[in-house]
Amino acid sequence: METDTIINAAQNPALANELAAKAMTSQDPVVASSILKTNTMPPPDTTVELLGGLRDPFLGVISTAEIRELNGIDEELISKINDPGKALLTILERATVKIGDEPADKETLDSLYAGDRELLLLAIRNVTFGTEIKLGPGECPSCGVEQVFEIDLVKDVPLKKLEGDHTFTVKCKVGDVVVTLPTGSTQKAIVTSTNKTSAELDTILLKNCIESINDVPVFSLDDVRKLSLKDRRDILQEITNRNPGPQLSEIKIPCQSCGTEVPLPLTLAELFR
Ligand SMILES: [Zn+2]
């Protein structure tokens, strides 16, 4: 296997696609081969410390949530959903029990950061199937030694906390663009848009995240279509840089033979397969 095969697979897919957590057929044979489930560890806690949190006008920032293990009723329901993005939405809505001290309702879930929703899904996965997965056998891109890579979804997934404000200004060619980080509603808008290209999904994402361009509020998809390609890319990059959440695309495991860190990017959809 060539080194650049793995590096390419580790690169971020289009941000919108990532937010939708679509199942992607990985180019990486290590990931593409079946994920062997092992569940020997005691189930992790069902309390989740949110990475972005939820601003409540009365309570301040709510920073915890509670999830539960999936059961057979969930499994039957999920098995009827063909679209991986929609299946993940259903899992999240069914298995998130509380946000703060209140029962989780759809409205609250939709106002959570996309990254916190991904964190909840990861916790639901861990409490249901265990935190350890094995990938492979696959070859180390550096020394070529074939091995099974063991990932601990608690220890090995980097978690990015929200830093700074959820609303920020990006200096673009067009001028000042005020942007807010994607939430559950943004994620839903993307997941429910079927048969769209990456560029079209980016337009939906941008329309949901851009508050104003040079102080003029953004109302329509056309407002963000008129932005230059470079401005759109710069804004998407800035959103990626600031987005809190589990960084599943950045998982790296040291080779058992030579110690080189091998990138083993995963998607949420792959974790529920
Ligand atoms: Zn190696």
Residues whose N, C-alpha, C, O or C-beta is under 5 A from the ligand:
A	BS01	ZN	C140 S142 C143 G144 C255 S257 C258 G259 T260
